[in-house]
Amino acid sequence: MGAPWTGPGLTPPDRSAGAPRRWWPGWARGGGLALAYAALVLLVAIVLAVLPEDVHQRAVLSASTNIENLRHAPAAVLLLSAFVVRDFAEVLLLLPLVVVMTVCSRRIGRLSTVVAALFGHVGATLVVATFVAAGVRRGFVPHSVTTAPDVGVSYALAGMAGLLAAALPRRWRWAYVVGGLVALVVLISVDTDFTNAGHLLAFATGLGLAAVAVQARRSPSTPSP
Protein backbone atom coordinates (compact mmCIF):
# COMPACT_ATOMS: atom_id res chain seq x y z
CA MET A 1 0.00 0.00 0.00
CA GLY A 2 1.38 3.43 -0.93
CA ALA A 3 2.07 6.18 1.57
CA PRO A 4 -0.66 8.81 2.11
CA TRP A 5 -0.48 11.84 -0.12
CA THR A 6 1.41 14.73 1.45
CA GLY A 7 1.99 16.93 -1.58
CA PRO A 8 2.74 20.60 -0.97
CA GLY A 9 -0.24 22.90 -0.63
CA LEU A 10 -2.82 20.08 -0.40
CA THR A 11 -4.43 18.51 2.61
CA PRO A 12 -4.73 14.73 2.61
CA PRO A 13 -8.28 13.61 1.86
CA ASP A 14 -10.50 12.19 4.58
CA ARG A 15 -10.72 8.49 3.74
CA SER A 16 -13.21 7.59 6.44
CA ALA A 17 -16.30 5.73 5.29
CA GLY A 18 -18.79 7.93 3.51
CA ALA A 19 -16.61 11.05 3.72
CA PRO A 20 -16.42 13.09 0.51
CA ARG A 21 -12.98 13.55 -0.98
CA ARG A 22 -11.91 17.16 -1.17
CA TRP A 23 -8.68 18.56 -2.48
CA TRP A 24 -8.31 22.04 -0.97
CA PRO A 25 -5.20 24.14 -1.55
CA GLY A 26 -3.56 24.83 1.78
CA TRP A 27 -4.00 28.59 1.47
CA ALA A 28 -7.77 28.18 0.99
CA ARG A 29 -8.46 26.23 4.18
CA GLY A 30 -10.85 28.22 6.33
CA GLY A 31 -11.68 30.54 3.45
CA GLY A 32 -15.08 29.12 2.55
CA LEU A 33 -16.98 31.84 4.38
CA ALA A 34 -14.88 34.61 2.86
CA LEU A 35 -15.15 33.21 -0.65
CA ALA A 36 -18.91 32.78 -0.33
CA TYR A 37 -19.35 36.37 0.86
CA ALA A 38 -17.08 37.74 -1.86
CA ALA A 39 -18.83 35.67 -4.53
CA LEU A 40 -22.22 37.02 -3.50
CA VAL A 41 -21.01 40.62 -3.54
CA LEU A 42 -19.38 40.04 -6.93
CA LEU A 43 -22.58 38.54 -8.30
CA VAL A 44 -24.60 41.54 -7.13
CA ALA A 45 -22.01 43.89 -8.65
CA ILE A 46 -22.19 42.11 -12.01
CA VAL A 47 -25.99 42.26 -12.04
CA LEU A 48 -25.96 45.97 -11.18
CA ALA A 49 -23.29 46.68 -13.79
CA VAL A 50 -25.44 45.35 -16.64
CA LEU A 51 -28.54 47.29 -15.58
CA PRO A 52 -29.40 50.63 -17.16
CA GLU A 53 -27.71 53.49 -15.33
CA ASP A 54 -30.90 54.91 -13.83
CA VAL A 55 -32.00 51.49 -12.57
CA HIS A 56 -28.51 50.89 -11.20
CA GLN A 57 -28.56 54.16 -9.26
CA ARG A 58 -32.04 53.51 -7.85
CA ALA A 59 -30.99 50.04 -6.70
CA VAL A 60 -27.90 51.39 -4.95
CA LEU A 61 -29.89 54.19 -3.30
CA SER A 62 -32.57 51.78 -2.11
CA ALA A 63 -29.91 49.67 -0.36
CA SER A 64 -27.99 52.62 1.08
CA THR A 65 -27.71 53.25 4.80
CA ASN A 66 -28.41 56.95 4.48
CA ILE A 67 -30.53 58.78 7.03
CA GLU A 68 -33.79 58.50 5.11
CA ASN A 69 -33.49 54.74 4.56
CA LEU A 70 -32.42 54.13 8.16
CA ARG A 71 -35.55 55.92 9.34
CA HIS A 72 -37.91 53.83 7.23
CA ALA A 73 -36.27 50.38 6.89
CA PRO A 74 -33.18 50.16 9.13
CA ALA A 75 -32.85 46.38 9.30
CA ALA A 76 -33.27 45.91 5.55
CA VAL A 77 -30.70 48.50 4.49
CA LEU A 78 -28.18 47.45 7.14
CA LEU A 79 -28.29 43.97 5.65
CA LEU A 80 -28.49 44.84 1.96
CA SER A 81 -25.80 47.52 2.05
CA ALA A 82 -23.20 44.94 3.07
CA PHE A 83 -23.69 43.10 -0.24
CA VAL A 84 -23.84 46.08 -2.61
CA VAL A 85 -20.99 48.20 -3.99
CA ARG A 86 -21.51 51.64 -5.49
CA ASP A 87 -19.60 50.89 -8.69
CA PHE A 88 -17.65 48.01 -10.15
CA ALA A 89 -14.30 49.56 -9.16
CA GLU A 90 -15.12 48.87 -5.50
CA VAL A 91 -15.03 45.15 -6.29
CA LEU A 92 -11.26 45.46 -5.85
CA LEU A 93 -11.89 45.63 -2.09
CA LEU A 94 -12.95 41.99 -2.22
CA LEU A 95 -9.33 40.87 -2.56
CA PRO A 96 -8.12 42.23 0.81
CA LEU A 97 -11.48 41.24 2.30
CA VAL A 98 -11.01 37.59 1.33
CA VAL A 99 -7.44 37.57 2.66
CA VAL A 100 -8.28 39.22 6.00
CA MET A 101 -11.46 37.21 6.52
CA THR A 102 -9.69 33.93 5.75
CA VAL A 103 -6.79 34.61 8.11
CA CYS A 104 -9.14 35.69 10.90
CA SER A 105 -11.35 32.63 10.38
CA ARG A 106 -8.38 30.26 10.51
CA ARG A 107 -6.47 31.88 13.37
CA ILE A 108 -9.24 33.29 15.57
CA GLY A 109 -12.46 31.57 14.55
CA ARG A 110 -15.39 32.02 12.20
CA LEU A 111 -17.77 33.27 14.85
CA SER A 112 -15.37 35.97 16.04
CA THR A 113 -14.75 36.98 12.43
CA VAL A 114 -18.45 37.29 11.66
CA VAL A 115 -18.98 39.30 14.87
CA ALA A 116 -16.14 41.68 13.91
CA ALA A 117 -17.58 42.16 10.42
CA LEU A 118 -21.09 42.65 11.80
CA PHE A 119 -20.05 45.07 14.53
CA GLY A 120 -17.82 46.94 12.12
CA HIS A 121 -20.53 47.32 9.51
CA VAL A 122 -23.57 47.92 11.71
CA GLY A 123 -21.87 49.73 14.58
CA ALA A 124 -19.90 52.19 12.47
CA THR A 125 -22.91 52.81 10.23
CA LEU A 126 -25.21 53.67 13.13
CA VAL A 127 -22.67 55.87 14.93
CA VAL A 128 -21.84 57.78 11.75
CA ALA A 129 -25.54 58.13 10.92
CA THR A 130 -26.18 59.56 14.39
CA PHE A 131 -23.52 62.24 13.93
CA VAL A 132 -24.71 62.99 10.40
CA ALA A 133 -28.29 63.42 11.60
CA ALA A 134 -27.13 65.73 14.40
CA GLY A 135 -25.06 67.74 11.94
CA VAL A 136 -28.01 68.11 9.57
CA ARG A 137 -30.26 69.34 12.40
CA ARG A 138 -27.71 71.93 13.48
CA GLY A 139 -26.96 73.05 9.93
CA PHE A 140 -23.34 71.81 9.88
CA VAL A 141 -24.05 69.15 7.26
CA PRO A 142 -26.02 69.71 4.04
CA HIS A 143 -29.44 68.07 3.91
CA SER A 144 -28.51 66.30 0.65
CA VAL A 145 -26.35 63.89 2.70
CA THR A 146 -29.50 62.30 4.12
CA THR A 147 -30.26 60.70 0.75
CA ALA A 148 -26.70 60.07 -0.45
CA PRO A 149 -25.61 56.55 -1.51
CA ASP A 150 -23.82 54.67 1.27
CA VAL A 151 -23.11 51.02 0.56
CA GLY A 152 -20.14 48.66 0.47
CA VAL A 153 -17.98 46.17 2.32
CA SER A 154 -15.41 48.63 3.67
CA TYR A 155 -16.82 48.90 7.22
CA ALA A 156 -16.96 45.11 7.55
CA LEU A 157 -13.42 44.90 6.18
CA ALA A 158 -12.19 47.55 8.64
CA GLY A 159 -13.77 45.66 11.53
CA MET A 160 -12.07 42.41 10.53
CA ALA A 161 -8.80 44.27 9.93
CA GLY A 162 -8.93 45.36 13.56
CA LEU A 163 -9.61 41.80 14.70
CA LEU A 164 -6.63 40.65 12.61
CA ALA A 165 -4.34 42.14 15.27
CA ALA A 166 -5.12 39.13 17.46
CA ALA A 167 -3.79 36.78 14.77
CA LEU A 168 -0.44 38.55 14.40
CA PRO A 169 2.75 37.64 16.28
CA ARG A 170 3.11 39.66 19.44
CA ARG A 171 6.25 41.44 18.22
CA TRP A 172 4.33 42.85 15.22
CA ARG A 173 0.99 43.50 16.90
CA TRP A 174 1.61 46.97 18.31
CA ALA A 175 3.23 48.19 15.09
CA TYR A 176 0.17 47.01 13.18
CA VAL A 177 -2.28 48.63 15.60
CA VAL A 178 -0.48 51.98 15.77
CA GLY A 179 0.18 52.00 12.02
CA GLY A 180 -3.46 51.27 11.22
CA LEU A 181 -4.79 53.94 13.55
CA VAL A 182 -2.32 56.56 12.31
CA ALA A 183 -3.12 55.78 8.67
CA LEU A 184 -6.86 56.16 9.28
CA VAL A 185 -6.42 59.41 11.24
CA VAL A 186 -4.26 60.82 8.44
CA LEU A 187 -6.92 59.76 5.92
CA ILE A 188 -9.56 61.64 7.90
CA SER A 189 -7.36 64.74 8.10
CA VAL A 190 -6.84 64.68 4.33
CA ASP A 191 -10.44 63.90 3.43
CA THR A 192 -12.91 64.87 6.15
CA ASP A 193 -15.59 62.49 4.99
CA PHE A 194 -17.93 60.76 7.42
CA THR A 195 -17.17 57.46 5.70
CA ASN A 196 -13.51 57.71 6.71
CA ALA A 197 -14.58 58.34 10.30
CA GLY A 198 -16.65 55.18 10.03
CA HIS A 199 -13.59 53.24 8.94
CA LEU A 200 -11.75 54.42 12.04
CA LEU A 201 -14.67 53.43 14.27
CA ALA A 202 -14.97 50.01 12.65
CA PHE A 203 -11.22 49.38 12.96
CA ALA A 204 -11.28 50.43 16.62
CA THR A 205 -14.22 48.08 17.22
CA GLY A 206 -12.26 45.24 15.68
CA LEU A 207 -9.29 46.09 17.90
CA GLY A 208 -11.53 45.83 20.95
CA LEU A 209 -12.64 42.38 19.86
CA ALA A 210 -9.00 41.45 19.18
CA ALA A 211 -8.10 42.41 22.76
CA VAL A 212 -10.87 40.12 24.01
CA ALA A 213 -9.62 37.28 21.79
CA VAL A 214 -6.02 37.69 22.99
CA GLN A 215 -7.12 37.77 26.63
CA ALA A 216 -9.22 34.64 26.12
CA ARG A 217 -6.18 32.79 24.77
CA ARG A 218 -4.08 33.84 27.75
CA SER A 219 -6.69 32.84 30.34
CA PRO A 220 -6.09 29.32 31.68
CA SER A 221 -8.87 26.90 30.93
CA THR A 222 -10.98 25.78 33.85
CA PRO A 223 -10.11 22.21 34.79
CA SER A 224 -12.89 19.65 34.53
CA PRO A 225 -14.33 18.48 37.90
Secondary structure, 3 states (H helix, E strand, C coil): CCCCCCCCCECCCCCCCCCCCCCCEHHHCCCHHHHHHHHHHHHHHHHHHHCCHHHHHHHHHHHCCCHHHHHHCHHHHHHHHHHCCCCHHHHHHHHHHHHHHHHHHHHCCHHHHHHHHHHHHHHHHHHHHHHHHHHHHHCCCCHHHHHCCCCCCHHHHHHHHHHHHHHCCHHHHHHHHHHHHHHHHHHHHHCCCHHHHHHHHHHHHHHHHHHHHHHHHHCCCCCCC
